[in-house]
Amino acid sequence: MGISFKVLGLKERANSAFRNVVQLLPGDWDDYSFKTSFGVSFTDARGERFDLGTVKIGYKGQVEGWTKERLPAAFPALSDEWFSLGHDVDYYEKAAQLRSSNARTSNDWTKRQRTSTA
């Protein structure tokens, strides 16, 4: 089974009941009129949850505002107009650990990260 992405509300918390779903928790950090930060949580098919840290998601032509207002509530992938950047090295290290500990599902997730938010 493939993975999907779900954008949570500002006051929602990641829910381990969502299996094979990358949950994006919007942050309200305002970076010079851009609000692009999301906490990333993934629960695999076995119910094991991985909190990866923070990613910034933007789109081509974004001049200000909240990314979450333009993101679909749920999606399997995003078009080429979107891009993302992990907040720090820890984000990428945790993604690599996820990939090695949960190879099939995380390979699907990493592939979608590269293609849907590149």
Secondary structure per residue as TSV (DSSP state, phi and psi in degrees):
chain	resnum	aa	ss	phi	psi
A	1	M	-	360.0	135.5
A	2	G	-	-77.3	174.7
A	3	I	-	-103.0	164.7
A	4	S	E	-139.5	171.9
A	5	F	E	-118.3	143.8
A	6	K	E	-136.4	127.4
A	7	V	E	-92.4	122.7
A	8	L	-	-88.7	165.1
A	9	G	-	-76.5	167.6
A	10	L	T	-58.8	-35.7
A	11	K	T	-99.9	0.9
A	12	E	-	-77.9	157.5
A	13	R	-	-117.9	155.0
A	14	A	-	-59.7	142.0
A	15	N	-	-122.4	118.7
A	16	S	T	-67.9	-9.2
A	17	A	T	-69.5	-21.6
A	18	F	S	-83.3	98.8
A	19	R	T	-86.2	141.6
A	20	N	T	57.4	36.4
A	21	V	E	-125.6	129.6
A	22	V	E	-87.5	116.3
A	23	Q	E	-97.8	127.1
A	24	L	E	-104.8	116.3
A	25	L	E	-101.1	106.5
A	26	P	E	-63.0	136.3
A	27	G	-	-101.0	156.1
A	28	D	-	-103.8	18.9
A	29	W	-	-63.3	125.7
A	30	D	-	-101.6	112.1
A	31	D	B	-107.7	82.9
A	32	Y	T	55.8	52.3
A	33	S	T	75.8	9.5
A	34	F	E	-112.0	127.4
A	35	K	E	-117.3	93.1
A	36	T	-	-120.5	1.7
A	37	S	E	-85.4	138.6
A	38	F	E	-139.5	133.5
A	39	G	E	-75.7	145.3
A	40	V	E	-119.4	124.5
A	41	S	E	-131.3	136.0
A	42	F	E	-129.7	133.1
A	43	T	E	-114.8	123.8
A	44	D	-	-80.1	-178.8
A	45	A	T	-63.7	-25.4
A	46	R	T	-83.9	-8.6
A	47	G	S	95.2	5.9
A	48	E	-	-80.7	129.6
A	49	R	E	-101.5	139.3
A	50	F	E	-124.5	120.3
A	51	D	E	-100.1	113.9
A	52	L	E	-90.6	-17.3
A	53	G	E	112.1	-147.8
A	54	T	E	-111.7	138.3
A	55	V	E	-126.4	146.6
A	56	K	E	-104.7	130.4
A	57	I	E	-121.4	130.6
A	58	G	E	-137.4	179.6
A	59	Y	E	-139.8	154.8
A	60	K	T	-58.8	134.0
A	61	G	T	85.1	0.9
A	62	Q	-	-67.3	123.8
A	63	V	-	-106.9	-20.9
A	64	E	S	-177.2	177.5
A	65	G	E	97.8	-176.0
A	66	W	E	-89.9	122.4
A	67	T	G	-59.8	-38.2
A	68	K	G	-59.5	-25.6
A	69	E	G	-71.5	-20.2
A	70	R	T	-102.4	-21.3
A	71	L	S	-70.6	141.2
A	72	P	-	-64.8	155.0
A	73	A	S	-63.8	-33.4
A	74	A	E	-148.7	146.8
A	75	F	E	-162.4	152.6
A	76	P	S	-86.4	-26.3
A	77	A	-	-166.1	163.7
A	78	L	-	-113.6	158.4
A	79	S	-	-73.6	176.0
A	80	D	T	-68.0	-8.8
A	81	E	T	-75.4	-10.1
A	82	W	E	-100.3	153.4
A	83	F	E	-147.6	160.0
A	84	S	E	-143.6	160.3
A	85	L	E	-149.5	123.3
A	86	G	E	-62.0	143.8
A	87	H	S	-65.7	-36.4
A	88	D	S	-154.0	179.3
A	89	V	H	-61.9	-35.0
A	90	D	H	-56.1	-37.8
A	91	Y	H	-57.3	-47.6
A	92	Y	H	-70.9	-35.4
A	93	E	H	-64.6	-42.9
A	94	K	H	-67.0	-37.8
A	95	A	H	-63.1	-39.3
A	96	A	H	-66.7	-39.4
A	97	Q	H	-64.2	-42.2
A	98	L	H	-59.7	-44.0
A	99	R	H	-60.6	-43.3
A	100	S	H	-74.5	-31.4
A	101	S	H	-85.2	-17.0
A	102	N	S	-143.4	62.3
A	103	A	H	-51.7	-55.1
A	104	R	H	-65.4	-51.3
A	105	T	H	-66.8	-42.9
A	106	S	H	-71.5	-29.4
A	107	N	H	-62.4	-41.0
A	108	D	H	-61.9	-43.9
A	109	W	H	-63.6	-45.8
A	110	T	H	-65.5	-39.5
A	111	K	H	-61.2	-43.6
A	112	R	H	-67.3	-35.4
A	113	Q	H	-59.4	-45.0
A	114	R	H	-66.9	-42.0
A	115	T	H	-88.7	-29.5
A	116	S	H	-91.7	-20.4
A	117	T	-	-128.6	25.6
A	118	A	-	-80.6	360.0
